[in-house]
Amino acid sequence: MKILHIATDEKFINSANRTFEIAFPNSNHFIILHSIINSALKYVDKTSNIEIIHRQKNSEIIIAKKCEKFDCIILHSISLFNSTVFLESSVKNRFIGMIWGAEVYNNFNIIGRNVLGPNTSKIKSKFDRHSLKVKFKNLIKNIIYNKYILYPFPIQITLKRLNYISVLHKEEYNYFIKKNIISKNCRFVPFTYYPLEYIMKGNDKKIITGNNILLGNSASLTNNHLEAFEILRDFKIDCRKIITPLSYGNIQYAKYIKSIGYKKFGSSFQPLLSFMPLHEYNNVIQSCGIVVMNHYRQQAEGNILAAIWLGSKVYLNKSNTVYHYLKRIGIYVFSIENDLVPDNIIALQNLTFDEIKHNRNILVQEIGEDKIVIQLRDYISKFPPTH
């Protein structure tokens, strides 16, 4: 089987390359779309199966033609570019679309669900104007590359027409069907960019050593920091730290959350303002026995799974499909609405050793590399013939 991957220079593409190569050795070819101005790759390792294609006019049409030579085409994200490649292709039944989340949840033409809490919604417009320059640059770039001329709503159309959709868990897939985002006839292909071995590389023997609180994963409004602050204010923090990663996302929002965090919690608030490699990030969360991720949507799955492996007591919003997935497979995971309440006297107590061991055993079974490889072989080997 010849498998074509269409991706960009993102940090988890290396993990995908490794997993697919184990499942289908010497069968994978990656096209990495990259800027013609800077040809050096930042994240993706330049292996023998990597081909860099510089973005230029009609790149989508050129790549769509290449797809005809492959048995299976993987779209890493249903981006504007990847959607146009799919729509231009004559072999649409060979595509698998991997949904990352942002292409659905950040697109108000696709989903109507409010992913922001009431307090965060009130301040949203304050930070929208800071991104107007970026939005304008993207608009000009898209016009230059003819994207809006070729198709008016390529992402929406692609999501509806894809026969195969890939996300980590069935809960997210079912949610997209329920919201009429994807076709009810499309098939589910389980896959994660975060196999356990990749998440915990070099940290697999580590375990939680402290009782600090980790709040959120980025300087994104979808973390709903303000709502989480109100919840945590009802607790006696004592000598704990509320560690809040703000190193990537909206810079102005990061400054705002930093200011509010210090006002509410004083020296107990500890923002992380500089980017950390994954292993360093894992060292930080090793001190956090409690993790609060107040996303109303699927987000930060890698961070959540790493925290569970290390032994954190993880609190998720019940609106998040990840919460329901973890509950289904038997993980000790807790809801912000029901469990992170002052009446719960063990709310800020760390998990027991037996609970940590239980969670680890389930993660090995569910997202270990062996399981992911077996699933890929099982699903893709049944893929439709090329002729």
N, C-alpha and C positions, 0 to 999 in steps of 0.2 A: 504494500500500500504506500502510495506517495501522498504525503500530507503537507499542505502549504499553510504556514502561519503568517498572518498579516498583523503587525504590531508596531508599536513605537518604542522609543528608548526609555522604558520603564523598569524600575528596579526588580520587579518580580517576574520578568520575562525569562531570566536565567533559570529560575525555579521551574517554569513551565517547560523550557527546553530540556532540562534534566529529566523531568518526569516523563515527557513524551518519548524521549530517547530510550529510557528504560523500557517503556511499554512497546515502542516500535523502533528498534535500533536501525540507524542509518536510513530512516524513512522520512525525516522531517527537514523541511526547508523553511527558514524564517526570512521574511521580507520585513526589514525595519525601515519604516518611513522616517526620514530625517531631513533636517534643514540643509539646504545647499550652502548656506553661509558657514556653518560650523559642522564639519564632517565627522569630528571625533565623537564616539559614543561615550556617554557619561555612566550609564548603568549596565547596559548589555555587554557581555563578554563577546569579543569578536572570534567566534569559533568557525569551523569550516562550513557549517550549515547556515551561516548568517550572511544575508545579502542586504546591503544598504542601498536604498533607492531614495534619491533626493526628490523632495517635493517640488513639483513644477506643474505647469498647466497640462491638463489631461493625464496626470499620473494615475488617476482612478481608472481611466479607460485602458491604459497600458497594463495595469496590474490585473484588471478584470479579464483581459485576454490571456494572461499567464495562467489564470485559474483553470482553464480548459485542460491543461496538462496534468492536473492533479486529481486524485481520487476523493480527497477530503480537504476542505478549506476551513481553517479556524480563524474566526474574527476575534481578536483579542480586544474586546470592547466594541460596543455598537456606536462608534463615533460617527461624526459627520462624514469623514473620509471613508471609513470602512463600509458605511451604509451605501455610499455612492458606488463603491466597488461592487457590492452585492447586487445593486439594482442594475448595473451595467453588465453584469455577468450573464452568460447564456447557460450556466450550469448551477442554477440556484439550489437544486436539491442536494448539492454536495457540501453546503455550508453549515457550520455550527457557529452560532453566535454566543460568545461569552459575555454576559452582562456584568459590568463592574459596579453599577449602581448609580453613579453620577449622571450617566446619560439618560436615566429615567427620572431620578428624584430631583435633579437640578433643572429639569426641563418642564416648565409649567404648562407647555402645550401637551404634555404626555400624562402627567399625574396631577390630580387635584388635591391629594391628601396634604394636609398641613404638616410639615415636618419640623415646625418651630413651635415652641411653647408660647404662651400668651405674653410673657415679659420680653422674650427674645423677639417676637413679632413686632413689638412696639419700637424696637431700636433698629430693625432691619434696614429701613430706608437711610439711616445715618451712615451705614457702611456700603450700601449699594453705590452711592455716588463716587466712592473711592475707586471703584472698579470700572467706571465709565470709560476711562482711557483705554483700559485693556479690551473692553467690549467693542469700542470703536475700531481699535487695531484689528481685532478678529473679524469684524464685519468687512473691513476693507480687504483683508487677506482672503476671506471667503468669496467676495465678489471677483477678485482677481483670478481665483482658481475656478471660477464658474460654478461653484457648488449650488448656489441658490438658483442659478439659471437652469441647471440640469433637472433638479427635483425640488419642489417647494418644501416638502417635509420628509426628507430622506430617512431620518431616524425612526419616526413613527411608522412609515411605510415598511421599512425593513423589519422592525419588531413584529409587525403583523404578518409578514410574508415568510419569515424564517420557519423552516420545518423542524429545526433542532435548536434548542436553547440550553445553555449551560450555566448553572449556578451551583453553589455548594450544596444547598439543601432544598428539599421538595417544598418546604413552607414558603420560600421566596417565589419559587416557580408557580405555586398555586395562587399566591397573592397577585402575581402579574396576570394570570388568567382571569381571576375574579374581577380585576379592574379593567379587563378587556385591553390590556397593553400588548399581550401576545395572543396568538391564535390558540383556541382551546384544542386544536388538532396537532399543535407542535409537540415534539417529544422532548423529554427531559434527559439531559446528559449531565450527571454529577461530576464536578471537578472543582478543585481548589488550588489556588496559587500558593497556598500555605500548608503543604504537608508538614507533619509534625517535625520531621528531621530538619526541614528548612527553617521553621520558626525557632526551634531551640538549638540550632547549630552552635556548639561550644558552650551551651548553657543547660544541657539536658540533665546534669546532675544537681543543678541548683534548686533551692527551695526558698520559700518566703522566710525572711528573717526578722521582719518588723511589723508594726501595726499602723504605718502611715496610710493615708487615703490617696489613691490615684483618681483624678477627676478628668474624664475626657481624653481625647487623643490628638486634638489639633485646634488651631485658631479658626474654627469653622462654626458658624452660627448653629449648625445642626447638632452641635454638642449640647445645646441648651444649658449653658453654664449658669445663667441667671436663675433658672428654675432649680437647678441642683444646689446652688448657693442657699436658696431659701430653705430647702430640705435640710441641709447640713447645719444650718444655724440653730436648729432645734436640738442638736446633739451637743454633748459636752466633749469638745475636741481634746482638751487637756494638752499633753505635750506632743500630740501627733502633728504631722505635717500634712497639709492638703496639697499634694504635688499635681500641678496642672500643666501638661504639655501645650505650649503655644508657639512652637518653633516653626511651624509651617501653616499656611492658610492666609487669612486676611490680616495684614500687619496692623492696621488701625483697630480692628476688632481685638487683636491680641493685647494692644496697649490698654484698651478699654477694660477688658476682663482683668488684666493685671491690676489696674487701679481699683476696680470694684472689689476684687479679691482681698487686697490689702486693707481696704476700708472695713470689710466685714469680718476678716479673720486675723488681721494684724500679722505678726511674725509667724503664725501657723501656716500662712499661705506661702507656697513656694512655686512660682511659675518657672517653667523650663522654656527659655527663650532662644536657645541655640539648637541647631539640628544635631541629633545623636544617631550614630550607627545603631543597627538593631541590637547588637550584643551589649552596647552601653545602655541602651534603653531598657533592656532586660535587667541589667544591674540595678537601675533605678527602681523598677517596679518590684524587684526582689525585696525592697524595704516596705512594700505596700501590701499589707494583709487584706485591705479593702479596696475594691475597684468599682467606681461608679461611672458608667457609660450611659448618659441620658439621651441617646439618639432615639428618635421616633422611627427611624428607618434603619435598614441594614447598613452598617458602617463599622469600620475598625475591626473586622473579623480577626485579622492576624493578631492584633493587640489583645483582643478578648481571649483568644485561644492560648496565647502565650501566658497571659495572666492566670488562666485556669490551670495550665500545666505547672506553673511555679507554685501554685497553691493558694492563690488569692480567693477571697470570697467576692464574687462578681455580682454586681447589681446592674440589671438592664431594665429598660422601659418595656412594658408589655406590648407597646405598639410595634416593637422591633421583632421582625420574624426570626432573628437569631435567637432570641429568648425562647421562643416556642420550639425551635429546632433542638436547642440544648436540653430543654426539659424533656422532649420526646426521647432522646437517646439516653436519658438517665443521669445527666450531669447535675451536680449540686450547684444550681444557679438561682439567683433570687431576683424578685421584681422590686423596682424602686417604689411603686405605688403601694404594695402590700407589706413588704418586708423592711424597707428602709424607713421605719417610723419609730419615734421615741418610745412608744409602748413596747416595742420589741427589745427586751433587755439584752439580747445577744446580737443585736443588729451590727454592732461594731466589734464583735469578737471574731477572731480568725477561725478559719476552718480547722477541724481536728485533723490529726495525721491520717486517720482512717478515711475521712472524707476526701482528703487530697489524693490518697492512694486510689480510691474509687474513681475519682475524676480522671486520673492519669491512665488507668486501665481502659476506660472508655475511649479516651482520645487516641490511644494506640490502635484500638479496634476500628475507630471511625475515620481518622485522618492520617493514619500511618501511611508512609509511602507505598508499602506493599498493597494496601487496600485500594489506594487511588489508582495504582497501575492496573490492578485486576479489573477495576470498574471501567477504566478507559478501554482496555482490550475487549471487555465484554460488550460495551456499547458501540464502539467504533468498528469492531469486526463485523457487526451486523449492518454496517452502513450500506446505503443503496449502491448498486453497481454504476460504473461510469457510463455505461452504454445501455 
